[in-house]
Amino acid sequence: MDTAEDIALEFAGLRLELMDLEERFNPRGEDLSAGPPRAARAWPGIWDDIARLARAGLAMVESRRTYFLTPSSPSRMHDDGRFSYRLLWLIAAAGSVWARKSTPPALPLETIESIMKSLLALSEYTAVVPDEIFRANGEALKNFVTAFPGLGPLVEDWAEKQPPGDRKGIARSAAEAARMAGWPDLGKLL
């Protein structure tokens, strides 16, 4: 049987990579859950790194599906050494910074869709115990879709397939952010 310590150790390498990426994005080390720091900078390559970390972290969570879907207080999603929590706040902050760019650089659609799919898949696990990681997931989805509103239909499609409840609420909030964003369709930017 896995323990929280075993799982945290398994995530240690990913956590170190994430901390390095956070340091480049947020050189002053400000609390990302308080919003995007003024000195934060988002460059096109950050999304490739985030996509890779999100896929790897999600794969590790899904390999222990039963463990992470078991309700506990606090959420077992924190047992990954808070990797997912930190990743979600990085995505939320980077999305906010990216959305403020007057003309964002073109990015590969595969990268953006990969991040979105990881955020949506993680919401199944973060919704088990709606605590701070659940809130981080919602903020990451909302800010990411605000930065890349062309993904709104993907979020809406996912939301329609979910049972009623909080997970659907996360996706609905993100889809609403996409509708309200002032950017043109994502396909026109790529």
Backbone bond lengths (Angstrom), bond angles and torsions (degrees), N, CA, C in turn:
res aa  C-N    CA-C-N  psi(-1)  N-CA   C-N-CA  omega(-1)  CA-C   N-CA-C  phi
1 M - - - 1.452 - - 1.532 109.92 -
2 D 1.313 115.62 134.80 1.459 121.05 178.66 1.520 110.83 -74.84
3 T 1.316 114.88 144.21 1.455 120.48 173.41 1.529 108.09 -111.13
4 A 1.303 116.06 166.50 1.465 120.46 177.67 1.528 109.99 -59.27
5 E 1.323 117.24 -36.27 1.461 120.94 179.77 1.527 111.27 -66.51
6 D 1.350 116.55 -41.52 1.468 120.61 177.66 1.525 110.58 -59.84
7 I 1.302 115.75 -45.01 1.461 120.70 -177.32 1.525 110.28 -68.03
8 A 1.311 117.65 -42.93 1.464 120.48 178.24 1.527 110.54 -59.82
9 L 1.329 116.79 -39.63 1.463 119.77 177.60 1.521 111.88 -65.03
10 E 1.311 117.10 -37.72 1.459 120.46 178.98 1.528 111.26 -64.48
11 F 1.311 116.89 -33.25 1.463 121.70 -179.35 1.536 112.48 -86.36
12 A 1.315 119.54 -3.13 1.461 122.14 -173.17 1.524 113.14 -56.63
13 G 1.317 117.87 -44.17 1.464 120.46 -179.40 1.521 111.90 -63.60
14 L 1.321 116.65 -44.12 1.463 120.20 177.90 1.526 110.94 -64.56
15 R 1.326 116.26 -37.71 1.462 120.27 179.78 1.528 110.53 -62.52
16 L 1.339 116.98 -40.56 1.468 120.30 178.66 1.527 111.10 -64.28
17 E 1.322 117.20 -42.09 1.469 120.78 177.24 1.526 110.45 -62.95
18 L 1.315 116.30 -41.48 1.460 120.94 179.43 1.531 110.42 -63.91
19 M 1.317 117.18 -42.04 1.460 120.55 -179.86 1.529 110.91 -62.95
20 D 1.328 116.84 -37.25 1.462 120.62 176.84 1.526 110.65 -64.64
21 L 1.309 116.08 -43.72 1.460 120.55 178.84 1.530 110.91 -65.17
22 E 1.318 116.80 -41.75 1.470 120.93 176.72 1.526 110.78 -58.98
23 E 1.313 116.35 -41.13 1.466 120.49 -178.30 1.529 111.16 -65.00
24 R 1.330 116.95 -38.55 1.463 119.69 177.29 1.533 111.09 -69.46
25 F 1.315 117.47 -37.85 1.454 121.89 179.96 1.528 111.29 -73.47
26 N 1.317 116.43 -38.93 1.459 123.64 -170.57 1.528 108.78 -129.79
27 P 1.344 117.74 71.78 1.472 120.49 -172.50 1.524 115.09 -60.44
28 R 1.310 118.16 -21.52 1.470 120.35 179.69 1.526 112.34 -87.88
29 G 1.325 117.41 -5.22 1.461 121.33 177.03 1.513 114.89 68.61
30 E 1.326 117.03 30.10 1.468 120.29 -179.72 1.527 110.33 -71.92
31 D 1.309 116.35 157.93 1.461 123.46 -179.64 1.526 109.49 -69.66
32 L 1.327 117.30 113.46 1.459 121.47 -177.23 1.525 112.69 -70.27
33 S 1.333 117.87 -23.14 1.463 119.42 179.43 1.529 111.54 -71.47
34 A 1.331 117.32 -12.37 1.458 121.92 177.82 1.528 111.47 -88.55
35 G 1.319 116.88 0.75 1.462 121.22 -178.98 1.510 109.83 115.78
36 P 1.318 116.44 171.74 1.459 118.98 -177.88 1.530 111.64 -69.71
37 P 1.310 117.63 127.26 1.467 120.75 178.47 1.535 111.13 -64.38
38 R 1.303 116.15 149.70 1.472 120.40 179.87 1.521 111.98 -61.72
39 A 1.307 117.93 -35.31 1.467 121.13 -177.12 1.531 112.37 -85.63
40 A 1.321 117.43 0.49 1.464 120.37 -177.92 1.521 110.14 -67.76
41 R 1.325 114.64 145.90 1.457 118.78 177.29 1.514 109.06 -136.33
42 A 1.321 115.26 137.01 1.462 121.75 178.72 1.526 108.16 -116.15
43 W 1.291 116.77 124.51 1.464 123.55 179.25 1.527 107.15 -114.75
44 P 1.311 119.19 159.66 1.468 120.07 -176.38 1.531 114.27 -54.24
45 G 1.312 118.47 -39.60 1.460 121.65 -178.40 1.514 115.33 -66.51
46 I 1.341 117.13 -18.24 1.468 118.78 179.56 1.529 110.22 -60.82
47 W 1.333 116.19 -34.44 1.461 119.71 -177.26 1.524 111.74 -69.67
48 D 1.327 117.56 -34.17 1.471 120.10 175.46 1.530 110.08 -63.57
49 D 1.342 115.58 -44.29 1.469 119.88 179.25 1.524 111.16 -64.89
50 I 1.319 116.63 -42.58 1.463 120.29 178.86 1.522 110.28 -63.56
51 A 1.320 117.10 -43.51 1.475 120.58 179.89 1.528 110.80 -59.95
52 R 1.319 116.53 -43.88 1.466 120.50 -179.69 1.531 110.97 -64.42
53 L 1.328 116.95 -46.48 1.465 120.51 179.49 1.527 111.15 -64.46
54 A 1.322 116.98 -40.17 1.470 120.60 -179.56 1.526 110.91 -64.89
55 R 1.329 117.09 -42.81 1.476 119.88 178.68 1.527 110.93 -64.25
56 A 1.326 116.15 -44.32 1.470 120.04 -178.70 1.526 110.76 -65.05
57 G 1.325 117.09 -44.54 1.465 120.44 179.14 1.512 111.86 -64.61
58 L 1.317 116.88 -42.48 1.466 120.57 179.01 1.527 110.49 -62.82
59 A 1.322 117.24 -41.59 1.470 120.13 178.86 1.524 110.69 -60.71
60 M 1.328 116.96 -38.91 1.463 120.21 179.53 1.532 110.58 -69.51
61 V 1.320 117.19 -38.50 1.466 120.43 177.19 1.523 109.49 -65.55
62 E 1.328 116.41 -46.75 1.466 119.64 -178.39 1.524 112.53 -65.34
63 S 1.331 118.12 -25.98 1.466 119.88 177.17 1.529 111.35 -69.69
64 R 1.327 116.70 -15.98 1.470 123.05 176.49 1.518 109.94 -124.18
65 R 1.297 115.05 44.39 1.464 122.99 -174.43 1.532 112.44 -49.66
66 T 1.318 117.23 -51.69 1.464 120.79 -177.55 1.524 110.99 -60.40
67 Y 1.321 117.27 -42.25 1.456 121.39 -179.78 1.530 110.52 -59.36
68 F 1.337 116.66 -51.20 1.458 120.68 -174.87 1.526 113.29 -74.54
69 L 1.327 117.93 -19.07 1.467 120.28 178.05 1.525 112.80 -91.82
70 T 1.321 117.33 -0.83 1.458 121.36 177.74 1.527 109.50 -80.20
71 P 1.330 117.38 121.48 1.469 119.20 -179.69 1.525 111.83 -63.92
72 S 1.308 115.52 136.29 1.465 122.13 173.98 1.518 106.77 -158.25
73 S 1.304 114.94 163.32 1.456 118.95 178.46 1.521 108.73 -123.81
74 P 1.321 119.22 117.42 1.461 127.25 0.69 1.532 111.19 -73.35
75 S 1.301 115.05 173.35 1.457 121.38 179.98 1.525 111.63 -54.24
76 R 1.322 116.20 141.00 1.464 120.32 177.15 1.527 112.02 -66.64
77 M 1.306 117.25 -11.77 1.461 119.75 176.51 1.524 111.36 -64.02
78 H 1.317 117.75 -18.58 1.458 120.66 176.44 1.526 111.80 -78.27
79 D 1.331 117.49 -14.05 1.462 121.54 -177.35 1.521 112.96 -71.41
80 D 1.329 117.73 -7.08 1.464 120.38 176.47 1.524 110.71 -83.85
81 G 1.303 116.72 22.95 1.458 121.42 -178.16 1.525 111.15 72.82
82 R 1.325 114.76 21.86 1.469 123.97 -178.97 1.530 111.78 66.41
83 F 1.331 116.40 22.48 1.461 120.85 176.19 1.528 110.55 -58.70
84 S 1.317 117.21 -52.63 1.468 120.81 -176.68 1.521 110.86 -62.04
85 Y 1.308 117.13 -42.35 1.461 121.79 179.42 1.528 110.47 -58.11
86 R 1.326 116.75 -48.61 1.468 121.36 -179.30 1.522 111.31 -66.62
87 L 1.333 116.69 -40.18 1.461 120.49 178.84 1.527 110.36 -62.55
88 L 1.322 117.15 -43.20 1.459 120.36 -179.67 1.526 111.66 -62.13
89 W 1.327 117.92 -41.11 1.466 119.62 178.78 1.516 111.29 -70.82
90 L 1.326 117.93 -31.94 1.464 119.76 175.17 1.532 109.85 -64.56
91 I 1.327 116.89 -44.60 1.469 120.36 178.52 1.526 110.29 -62.14
92 A 1.320 117.11 -43.06 1.469 120.36 179.53 1.528 110.59 -61.23
93 A 1.320 117.46 -46.54 1.468 121.05 -178.70 1.522 111.24 -68.17
94 A 1.326 117.48 -44.35 1.470 120.65 179.96 1.532 110.24 -64.48
95 G 1.323 117.21 -37.32 1.459 120.17 176.74 1.518 111.67 -61.54
96 S 1.326 116.62 -41.92 1.469 120.51 178.18 1.524 111.44 -63.67
97 V 1.320 116.07 -44.21 1.465 120.30 179.47 1.528 109.99 -64.06
98 W 1.316 116.69 -43.82 1.467 121.54 -178.66 1.529 111.21 -63.65
99 A 1.308 116.85 -40.52 1.466 121.35 -178.75 1.519 111.87 -64.28
100 R 1.327 117.96 -23.63 1.466 121.30 -179.94 1.525 112.62 -80.73
101 K 1.335 117.68 -11.04 1.466 119.99 179.82 1.529 109.07 -67.89
102 S 1.320 116.34 134.06 1.462 118.81 -178.97 1.530 111.33 -67.62
103 T 1.301 117.96 -41.39 1.458 121.75 175.70 1.524 107.26 -135.85
104 P 1.313 117.18 98.60 1.461 119.26 -177.69 1.526 111.31 -72.26
105 P 1.327 116.81 146.89 1.454 119.65 176.44 1.535 110.81 -65.98
106 A 1.309 116.14 152.76 1.464 120.75 177.15 1.519 109.50 -67.60
107 L 1.307 116.14 142.11 1.466 122.42 178.71 1.520 108.79 -128.80
108 P 1.324 116.82 153.23 1.469 118.92 176.02 1.535 110.89 -64.45
109 L 1.303 115.74 131.60 1.455 121.23 179.86 1.532 111.40 -58.62
110 E 1.324 117.12 -35.51 1.476 120.54 -179.41 1.525 111.09 -59.91
111 T 1.327 117.00 -39.73 1.467 121.11 -179.56 1.522 110.41 -64.19
112 I 1.318 116.15 -47.75 1.460 120.94 -177.15 1.527 110.56 -65.83
113 E 1.317 116.31 -45.11 1.466 119.46 178.97 1.522 111.50 -64.21
114 S 1.329 117.66 -35.24 1.462 121.00 178.80 1.529 110.75 -61.83
115 I 1.328 116.30 -44.52 1.461 120.14 178.78 1.526 110.12 -63.57
116 M 1.332 116.15 -45.42 1.462 119.48 -178.83 1.524 110.92 -61.17
117 K 1.314 117.34 -44.50 1.464 120.25 -179.85 1.523 111.06 -63.98
118 S 1.323 117.46 -37.00 1.468 120.31 176.98 1.523 110.65 -65.43
119 L 1.332 117.31 -42.35 1.465 120.58 178.70 1.524 111.05 -62.30
120 L 1.321 115.92 -42.72 1.457 119.62 179.52 1.527 111.15 -66.06
121 A 1.325 117.23 -43.00 1.467 120.43 179.52 1.525 111.13 -65.34
122 L 1.325 117.84 -39.25 1.465 120.83 179.10 1.526 112.05 -64.12
123 S 1.327 116.90 -27.61 1.460 118.85 -177.02 1.530 111.80 -63.70
124 E 1.324 117.64 -24.58 1.464 119.57 175.27 1.522 110.05 -61.59
125 Y 1.316 116.77 -39.35 1.466 122.13 -177.16 1.535 111.72 -82.25
126 T 1.327 117.03 -37.95 1.465 118.46 -177.95 1.521 111.94 -72.87
127 A 1.330 117.34 -21.75 1.470 120.57 -178.98 1.521 113.34 -80.22
128 V 1.332 118.16 -9.93 1.467 120.84 -178.42 1.520 110.18 -59.62
129 V 1.315 116.20 -45.34 1.466 122.10 175.91 1.525 105.73 -127.87
130 P 1.321 118.32 102.19 1.464 120.32 -174.47 1.528 112.42 -72.15
131 D 1.324 115.08 78.29 1.459 120.74 178.08 1.524 109.12 -113.37
132 E 1.309 117.78 -149.66 1.466 121.15 -174.44 1.535 113.28 -64.29
133 I 1.320 118.58 -29.87 1.463 119.14 178.90 1.527 110.84 -73.45
134 F 1.306 116.65 -30.74 1.461 121.72 173.98 1.530 109.80 -63.44
135 R 1.313 115.80 -43.72 1.475 121.13 177.80 1.523 110.54 -64.49
136 A 1.333 117.12 -41.01 1.467 120.94 178.46 1.521 110.81 -62.31
137 N 1.324 117.32 -39.89 1.461 121.44 178.51 1.529 110.24 -63.23
138 G 1.309 116.80 -44.08 1.459 120.70 178.60 1.525 112.20 -62.40
139 E 1.334 117.19 -43.01 1.460 120.93 178.47 1.526 111.46 -65.86
140 A 1.332 116.54 -40.25 1.466 120.07 178.89 1.524 110.30 -62.55
141 L 1.320 116.99 -46.00 1.465 120.09 178.32 1.528 111.28 -61.38
142 K 1.313 116.27 -48.50 1.468 120.61 -177.70 1.526 111.02 -60.28
143 N 1.323 117.21 -49.18 1.464 120.60 -176.83 1.524 111.99 -70.68
144 F 1.321 117.11 -34.19 1.460 119.89 179.11 1.522 110.34 -68.74
145 V 1.314 116.72 -42.14 1.467 119.60 179.30 1.524 110.55 -70.77
146 T 1.317 117.97 -30.85 1.461 119.96 174.83 1.530 109.90 -64.44
147 A 1.327 116.47 -37.85 1.459 120.88 178.55 1.530 111.88 -72.89
148 F 1.331 116.56 -32.25 1.468 122.08 -177.61 1.532 109.39 -131.69
149 P 1.330 117.20 70.27 1.461 120.61 -172.92 1.521 114.55 -64.26
150 G 1.298 118.63 -16.94 1.458 119.83 177.32 1.510 112.72 -62.96
151 L 1.319 116.53 -14.31 1.466 120.94 178.47 1.524 112.07 -84.12
152 G 1.309 117.35 -4.04 1.463 121.27 179.98 1.519 113.61 -50.03
153 P 1.337 119.85 -47.07 1.469 119.56 179.63 1.534 113.23 -60.99
154 L 1.329 116.98 -34.82 1.468 119.99 177.05 1.523 109.96 -62.87
155 V 1.327 116.47 -42.43 1.461 121.29 179.80 1.525 110.39 -67.65
156 E 1.318 116.43 -44.60 1.465 119.60 179.94 1.523 111.42 -62.32
157 D 1.339 117.01 -40.61 1.461 121.20 178.11 1.526 109.92 -61.70
158 W 1.318 116.76 -43.88 1.463 121.00 179.24 1.531 109.89 -63.73
159 A 1.334 116.52 -43.26 1.466 120.53 -178.15 1.521 111.49 -60.86
160 E 1.319 116.43 -39.13 1.468 119.99 -179.39 1.522 112.30 -64.70
161 K 1.316 118.04 -24.94 1.468 122.01 -177.53 1.528 112.88 -88.17
162 Q 1.328 117.01 -6.17 1.463 120.76 -176.66 1.518 110.95 -92.05
163 P 1.342 116.30 150.90 1.460 118.64 173.71 1.527 109.18 -68.45
164 P 1.318 117.34 156.63 1.467 119.38 178.58 1.526 110.37 -56.96
165 G 1.294 116.91 150.22 1.457 121.05 178.38 1.506 112.05 138.62
166 D 1.315 115.07 -163.97 1.454 121.12 -173.69 1.525 113.87 -65.34
167 R 1.346 117.65 -38.64 1.454 118.30 -179.15 1.518 110.43 -60.25
168 K 1.306 116.21 -41.20 1.455 119.64 178.08 1.526 109.14 -64.69
169 G 1.316 117.90 -35.47 1.458 121.37 178.26 1.509 112.31 -62.79
170 I 1.326 117.75 -39.68 1.464 121.10 177.30 1.518 109.29 -60.43
171 A 1.313 116.58 -50.78 1.452 120.96 -177.00 1.529 111.16 -65.79
172 R 1.300 117.32 -38.72 1.469 120.22 178.95 1.536 110.28 -62.84
173 S 1.322 117.18 -41.00 1.463 120.48 177.92 1.524 110.79 -61.49
174 A 1.310 116.49 -42.65 1.457 120.59 179.09 1.522 110.86 -66.14
175 A 1.321 117.10 -40.56 1.461 120.36 179.11 1.529 110.50 -65.39
176 E 1.311 116.81 -38.00 1.467 120.49 177.70 1.527 110.28 -65.49
177 A 1.330 117.12 -39.15 1.466 120.64 176.75 1.526 110.02 -60.98
178 A 1.314 117.29 -39.02 1.465 120.56 179.06 1.522 110.90 -63.99
179 R 1.317 116.65 -40.78 1.467 119.73 -179.27 1.533 111.35 -67.16
180 M 1.330 116.61 -34.30 1.459 120.30 -176.43 1.530 113.06 -84.02
181 A 1.330 117.98 -17.16 1.461 121.11 -177.53 1.529 109.93 -64.32
182 G 1.308 115.40 146.36 1.448 120.24 -177.32 1.514 114.61 -88.57
183 W 1.325 117.98 2.66 1.459 119.46 -177.78 1.516 110.72 -80.46
184 P 1.322 116.32 155.52 1.467 119.68 174.19 1.508 110.88 -72.30
185 D 1.290 116.19 175.16 1.467 122.46 178.90 1.524 110.25 -54.31
186 L 1.318 116.96 137.92 1.460 122.09 -178.14 1.520 111.97 -56.82
187 G 1.313 117.92 -37.77 1.463 121.04 -179.13 1.517 112.28 -57.79
188 K 1.317 117.56 -30.18 1.473 121.40 179.56 1.521 111.60 -75.15
189 L 1.335 117.50 -19.03 1.455 120.81 -179.21 1.519 112.40 -88.48
190 L 1.303 117.79 -16.34 1.464 121.42 -173.51 1.508 111.93 -97.33
